[in-house]
Amino acid sequence: MPNIPINFRRIAAFAGIFVLFLFIVEFNTRLEELNRLNDQRDEMRARTTQAAQTEFALQTQVAYAGSTAAVEEWARTEGHYLREGDQPVVPIRQPGSDPVIVATPTVIPTPLQNWEIWWKLFFDE
């Protein structure tokens, strides 16, 4: 058996480098986890802000819907109610004044040959 001298300094240096490598790998893993969690936090903040804005808009709509102005607007537009003093007007068509419907012909594109397509692609503006 050959006599191999054991150098404890060299073994300690390799062990130190190995431990340092493990620390770097663990640190890198933790940084990736931190970045992932920061991205999730930012996404949740954006969703929360959006939800708060939606809630504010809906509260505003509810407040308007319960107001007198909204009821009056609905009554005049969709409910077809009248105020006192309003003069209702109902438009009536004249006999024989039905609108003439003119059918517009649809334009059918003419199919182009392959060489015509390439020609237009390269030489037309």
Secondary structure, 3 states (H helix, E strand, C coil): CCCCCCCHHHHHHHHHHHHHHHHHHHHHHHHHHHHHHHHHHHHHHHHHHHHHHHHHHHHHHHHHHCCHHHHHHHHHHCCCCCCCCCCCCCCCCCCCCCCCCCCCCCCCCCCCCHHHHHHHHHHCC
